[in-house]
Amino acid sequence: MADSPAVGTAPSPPRQHDTREVVLFGGVYGAVLASSMVAALSQYGHTSAKVRGYDAAWVLVTALASALAHGYAHYIAERAPHRRWDVLRTLRDEWPLVAAVLPTVFVLAGAHWGWWAAKGVEYAAFVLNILILFVLGVITARWSARSWPTAVLMGVGDALLGLFVVVANALIK
């Protein structure tokens, strides 16, 4: 029982994740999740404005559920004694995942509200998420002191992950 704290001492706080780590992980996870959800929701070709409103809601609800599940999994996985509000702090750290899907929600909601055509809006969402992955890849590489050419190459590699989701969607249809 060498791992348990001494009697009468306060439990140590769980590992705090670096802000960059949280933002980048959540951003990548959210962008891939958004692309996957749009691919799944548009699989049967329903393109009405009403359906795009449902799609926007589903993407947002899925992101919130994923953030909740992921945050709670982190909380449980720590296996350390926790203080009273640590679970809320852990869940709060999942905000980048939700933030990363908001552009896709906006694109789908805009189609629902008639700001642009509902038909084909999933392609704009795919391009947007691929761009988000590219930018996150470049930012990560630059934070790691990589040169600009290397950073751009890493961004392209990350964007290929998003492109893989789009191609997989096309093959599944």
C-alpha positions in Angstrom: 0.0 0.0 0.0 2.9 2.3 -0.7 0.7 4.2 -3.2 -1.9 5.3 -0.7 -1.5 8.7 1.0 -0.7 8.8 4.7 -3.7 9.0 7.0 -4.7 12.6 7.6 -3.0 14.0 4.5 -4.8 15.7 1.7 -5.1 13.7 -1.5 -2.8 14.8 -4.3 -4.4 16.5 -7.2 -4.7 14.5 -10.4 -2.2 15.1 -13.2 -2.9 18.4 -14.8 -2.8 18.3 -18.6 -0.8 20.9 -20.4 -3.0 23.6 -22.0 -1.4 23.0 -25.4 -2.0 19.3 -25.1 -5.6 19.8 -24.2 -6.3 22.2 -27.0 -4.5 20.2 -29.7 -6.0 16.9 -28.6 -9.5 18.3 -28.4 -9.1 20.1 -31.7 -8.0 17.1 -33.6 -10.5 14.8 -31.9 -13.3 17.3 -32.6 -12.5 17.9 -36.2 -12.3 14.2 -37.0 -15.5 13.6 -35.0 -17.3 16.4 -36.9 -16.2 15.0 -40.3 -17.2 11.5 -39.3 -20.6 12.7 -38.0 -21.3 14.7 -41.2 -20.3 11.7 -43.3 -22.6 9.4 -41.3 -25.5 11.8 -41.2 -25.4 12.6 -44.9 -25.0 9.0 -46.0 -28.5 8.7 -47.4 -28.5 11.9 -49.3 -31.1 13.8 -47.3 -30.4 17.5 -48.1 -33.3 19.5 -47.0 -32.8 22.5 -44.8 -34.9 20.8 -42.0 -32.6 17.8 -42.1 -29.5 20.0 -41.9 -30.9 21.5 -38.7 -31.1 18.0 -37.2 -27.6 17.3 -38.5 -26.3 20.4 -36.7 -28.0 19.3 -33.5 -26.7 15.8 -33.7 -23.1 16.9 -34.3 -23.3 19.2 -31.2 -25.0 16.6 -29.0 -22.4 13.9 -30.1 -19.5 16.3 -29.3 -21.0 17.1 -25.9 -21.5 13.4 -25.1 -18.0 12.6 -26.3 -16.5 15.3 -24.2 -18.4 14.1 -21.2 -17.3 10.5 -21.7 -13.7 11.4 -22.4 -13.5 13.7 -19.4 -15.0 11.2 -17.1 -12.7 8.5 -18.5 -9.7 10.7 -17.7 -11.1 11.3 -14.2 -11.6 7.5 -13.6 -8.2 6.6 -15.2 -6.3 8.8 -12.8 -6.9 6.2 -10.1 -5.8 8.7 -7.5 -7.7 10.2 -4.6 -9.7 13.1 -5.8 -10.8 16.3 -4.3 -14.5 17.3 -4.3 -14.6 19.3 -7.6 -11.8 17.5 -9.6 -14.4 15.8 -11.8 -15.7 19.2 -12.9 -12.2 20.5 -13.6 -11.5 17.4 -15.7 -14.7 17.8 -17.7 -13.9 21.5 -18.2 -10.7 20.5 -19.9 -12.7 18.9 -22.7 -13.9 22.3 -24.1 -11.6 22.2 -27.1 -13.3 19.1 -28.4 -16.7 20.9 -28.4 -15.1 24.1 -29.7 -13.7 22.2 -32.7 -17.1 21.0 -33.9 -18.7 24.4 -33.7 -17.6 25.5 -37.2 -19.3 22.4 -38.6 -22.4 23.0 -36.5 -22.4 26.6 -37.8 -22.1 25.4 -41.5 -25.0 22.9 -41.0 -27.1 25.4 -39.1 -26.5 28.0 -41.7 -27.9 25.6 -44.3 -30.9 25.0 -42.0 -31.5 28.8 -41.7 -31.3 29.3 -45.5 -28.0 31.2 -45.4 -26.7 28.9 -48.1 -27.8 25.8 -50.0 -28.5 22.7 -47.9 -27.6 20.4 -50.7 -23.8 19.7 -50.8 -23.1 21.6 -47.6 -21.4 18.5 -46.2 -18.5 19.1 -48.6 -17.9 22.6 -47.2 -17.9 21.0 -43.7 -15.4 18.4 -44.8 -13.1 21.1 -46.3 -13.4 23.2 -43.2 -12.4 20.2 -40.9 -9.5 19.3 -43.2 -8.3 22.9 -42.9 -8.7 22.8 -39.1 -6.5 19.6 -39.0 -3.9 21.3 -41.3 -3.7 24.4 -39.1 -3.5 22.3 -35.9 -0.7 20.3 -37.5 1.2 23.4 -38.5 0.7 25.0 -35.0 1.9 21.8 -33.2 5.0 21.6 -35.4 5.9 25.2 -34.9 5.4 24.9 -31.1 7.8 22.0 -31.3 10.4 24.3 -32.9 10.1 22.7 -36.3 11.0 24.6 -39.4 8.2 26.1 -41.6 8.7 23.5 -44.4 8.5 20.7 -41.9 5.6 22.3 -40.1 3.6 22.6 -43.4 4.5 19.0 -44.3 3.2 17.8 -40.8 0.1 19.9 -41.4 -0.5 18.2 -44.7 -0.1 14.8 -43.0 -2.7 15.8 -40.4 -5.0 17.0 -43.1 -4.7 13.6 -44.8 -6.4 12.1 -41.7 -9.5 14.3 -42.4 -9.3 13.5 -46.1 -9.3 9.8 -45.2 -12.6 10.3 -43.5 -14.0 12.0 -46.6 -12.7 9.3 -48.9 -14.0 6.5 -46.6 -17.4 8.2 -46.7 -17.4 8.3 -50.5 -16.5 4.6 -50.6 -19.2 3.6 -48.1 -21.9 5.4 -50.1 
